[in-house]
């Protein structure tokens, strides 16, 4: 009997993952808000449902007779993981909880978690309005700041500015999927901007400035216990079988964590393409088979 899987998001960026799953003979039930999604033809069945339509996805699952023996997967926006978690909980499919997904999406939530669990972050304030922003900037000795909405996904509502030249007219103060309640104001941390991807017991590091994979900071990263600290967060959230990405600033004998990402890491994907490695194949192997098979050239 073929293994059945709900695949959320069937756009161009997800086609290569669908191709791998089709070659592995999965029964693919696809869902996308676009009724003409590019990956539609690779699905055994396709439903015109968005990944944030939770009730629609549940009804899809009932219609297609999903059970705890089936799977759910997405390589779309990390917001799709919330729909996947909700679906998985209803059908008792093994998957990180919706509470965990919420924690990783909401900057105000994970910065609070980091503070409570001794994971270093820049000096941080939650901001609801322009007056609060003015007050907090005045109390800080920092010259440079970042202002990021609570559910921001770069470049949506991420601003860097100097306290002596604040672009007040550029800040968005409405409400949408990226700004739900708070802005997060942070003093700019000094150091090197790095992306760390963790997968199983392994990791790689990319320099934000160049976009290139690098190992020159490994000694500092290991000596500061950064990998073990981030792995503990992953394990506490039940995400051991996922590839999780973290953005950090590495200083001299210090570091701060800026961001968490749950969607496929674009820098690692490009590095895979450069080395003729099928990233989707290994990514799927990790998520659906609990096997970390990425070649060592990606470390």
Phi, psi and omega in degrees: 000136180289144176283138184255144185213135170271125181247114183264123179089109186238040182276184184304317184292344182261354184300318182296328177288319177298321180297319178297314181296322178295319178294333178272003174068033171287150168274108189260118173256106185268151176218133178202146179293334178275113183293344177248034182306138183302332181268004184304319185290347180268355180268146173290322173221148183227136178237133181277075183222134178283157182287350177259007175267082189298315181292323177298321179291321177298315179297322174301314181298321178294318180296321182269006176058049175289150178216180180294348179274355182262182185227163173226142186209146172213144172239024181268198176308149181295342174297335179294336181295334178291317176296321178295318181294320179296316178298314182297320180297319182296319184262010176059038177272138180298123185188149174304150185290159176297328177298319178295317179298317178301318179300318184283342179271329189260112182300322180296327181285314184282333174293322176297316178299314180301314180300318182287345183240024173059035172259117189292138175225164174296166174299130195223140173227146170269132188236129179257339183205175185296323180295319177297319180299314179301315182296316183291322178298321181296327184280349185263146175272353181288149176266327183247144183222160166242137174241120185228135177289158188300325179245030184295147172227109186314128016260016183286110173061048171236116186234135171249133183207160177263137184297341180265001180209070187273122182278069187306323184286347180273343185281132176273128181242011176281197179228134175203197186293337181266336177232104186256321178218309187241151155270153172250120177260130179226140169293139180291126179275143180267136179149200183259129180277123183228149169253126175247123173258126178249131179217110186062229178268012185242167179203161168222166186227135176238138176280125182295325184292317184262338185077006184264147173291139184218151175240004187289345180257003185302318183299315179294317181299317180288318182294330178276002178064027184295315184297314180296322179296315180289324177297323179297320176300312180301314181295320180296334181266003179069034183246030184300333183266012181250158170265114182246138181246142180231138172259129180228161167248120180260117177257195177277106181066018178216166172201161170224150177260132184253326191203157174238142176226140181244354180272165182304134185283114187295324180294319179291326176297316179294321178296323177296315180298320180297330182255017177057041179251135177278092180301315181303324180298315181286326178297314178295320179300323179289313186285322187258338181242001179057036180236128178264104187239010179303135178296152185297341179298342179272352180289000000 
